């Protein structure tokens, strides 16, 4: 069954989330001869944020910076960390519980003066 544009009906929906997270809802549409249920899932991300860290340490000595990650969403997070750059280390995965703030320990250990 194909519908042309003249059979389409717009259903405007306004969604104003308070926090990042996954929001689900159902829309029930009824008429005298039809019942339809639409399930909608909206994923909300926070604005992209940039940060800059400067590490000062003698060669061969490590310095660790704990980076706070706050989960204000409605579900637990399991985040994968991808580190690029020589001398940087940290756990590959970090779990942040609902409503919690976890610290990601980013370590810089230079192998030469740079």
Secondary structure, 3 states (H helix, E strand, C coil): CCCCHHHCCCCCCCCCCCCCEEEEEEEEEECCCCEEEEEEEEEECCCCCCCCCCCCCCCCCEEEEEEEEECCCCCCEEEECCCCCCCEECCCEEEECCCCEEEEEEEEECCCCC
